[in-house]
Amino acid sequence: MKSPIAEHCNGFEPAGKEGFKVSVRIEDGPAIEMEYLGMVKYDAQDYGIFFPCGIIEGDSGELLIMRLVDDGGEGEDDFTFQTLDDPQLTREVYEVFKEHTSDKYDFMD
């Protein structure tokens, strides 16, 4: 049975290379090394899925989901990621990720 959010979902694109790491800075905080797991396309938007590397104080092991936005440049790499302020949207994107990767990852909800 298809989930109710599947009608908004165009799929999941896994990272091209496993273990691909990026440095993510949330607002004015320190840069955090994250593993890029892939991109979810949901409701005509793209969302990057990231997992923190190493030990971060207070880390719960949760994924970081961020919206990919065009930063107005003309190049192919002119984009940034923005954190999500909407818990419901975050949950919906997470559910799409789970549906597409449940055979690869163990999820603890």
Phi and psi in degrees as a GROMACS rama.xvg file:
@    title "Ramachandran Plot"
@    xaxis  label "Phi"
@    yaxis  label "Psi"
@TYPE xy
-73.5474  141.381  LYS-2
-72.5159  157.912  SER-3
-63.5519  -21.7823  PRO-4
-86.6439  -9.22872  ILE-5
-61.0456  -28.4214  ALA-6
-64.6078  -20.9645  GLU-7
-94.8454  -7.34373  HIS-8
-98.1615  131.199  CYS-9
-103.649  -0.386016  ASN-10
125.525  -170.256  GLY-11
-132.532  133.608  PHE-12
-115.103  107.918  GLU-13
-67.4143  160.977  PRO-14
-58.7861  141.665  ALA-15
-64.9069  -27.278  GLY-16
-135.585  124.789  LYS-17
-66.0406  139.443  GLU-18
84.4369  11.9538  GLY-19
-68.8338  121.479  PHE-20
-111.963  145.507  LYS-21
-133.377  159.54  VAL-22
-102.001  123.776  SER-23
-116.665  131.683  VAL-24
-116.257  120.846  ARG-25
-95.2713  113.306  ILE-26
51.1226  -124.185  GLU-27
-98.0671  12.2496  ASP-28
-77.0325  179.188  GLY-29
-71.324  156.425  PRO-30
-70.2191  137.654  ALA-31
-120.055  131.078  ILE-32
-78.3344  127.443  GLU-33
-128.217  148.052  MET-34
-91.3879  127.649  GLU-35
-82.6211  120.627  TYR-36
-96.8071  -23.5881  LEU-37
150.244  -171.364  GLY-38
-126.944  130.051  MET-39
-101.925  131.55  VAL-40
-101.153  119.86  LYS-41
-142.153  124.949  TYR-42
52.8363  47.0234  ASP-43
65.8557  19.7841  ALA-44
-126.554  154.658  GLN-45
-107.423  137.826  ASP-46
-130.109  124.955  TYR-47
-82.4069  140.267  GLY-48
-112.728  123.781  ILE-49
-128.694  150.067  PHE-50
-127.052  129.888  PHE-51
-64.6495  137.706  PRO-52
-95.9853  146.121  CYS-53
72.0507  -170.69  GLY-54
-100.179  127.206  ILE-55
-119.355  129.267  ILE-56
-54.6103  126.862  GLU-57
79.7606  6.38798  GLY-58
-68.5897  133.043  ASP-59
-99.9258  0.0972494  SER-60
79.1302  12.9504  GLY-61
-79.8848  152.001  GLU-62
-72.7313  154.663  LEU-63
-108.512  124.18  LEU-64
-114.341  124.607  ILE-65
-133.429  143.959  MET-66
-79.9104  134.348  ARG-67
-84.3819  125.388  LEU-68
-129.451  144.616  VAL-69
-73.9305  129.931  ASP-70
-94.2735  13.2184  ASP-71
91.6615  -3.56882  GLY-72
-77.7453  173.114  GLY-73
-98.3543  -10.5318  GLU-74
-84.7393  166.313  GLY-75
-66.5841  -28.679  GLU-76
-98.276  18.255  ASP-77
-90.3834  75.186  ASP-78
-146.576  161.541  PHE-79
-137.561  165.784  THR-80
-107.907  138.876  PHE-81
-119.341  139.967  GLN-82
-68.0688  157.242  THR-83
-97.4786  135.895  LEU-84
-99.3367  -7.02709  ASP-85
-102.906  106.413  ASP-86
-60.1694  -34.7576  PRO-87
-66.4572  -44.632  GLN-88
-63.1988  -42.5149  LEU-89
-58.0827  -44.5755  THR-90
-63.5559  -41.9933  ARG-91
-64.329  -43.6311  GLU-92
-65.2359  -40.9114  VAL-93
-59.1158  -42.6539  TYR-94
-62.7274  -38.9262  GLU-95
-62.9654  -46.1016  VAL-96
-57.4419  -46.4872  PHE-97
-59.9232  -44.4342  LYS-98
-58.534  -37.4318  GLU-99
-87.7412  -14.5516  HIS-100
-127.911  13.115  THR-101
-63.1349  -21.9356  SER-102
-81.264  -12.5282  ASP-103
-106.268  -33.9375  LYS-104
-121.789  150.949  TYR-105
-96.2773  124.166  ASP-106
-105.792  137.524  PHE-107
-120.03  98.0862  MET-108
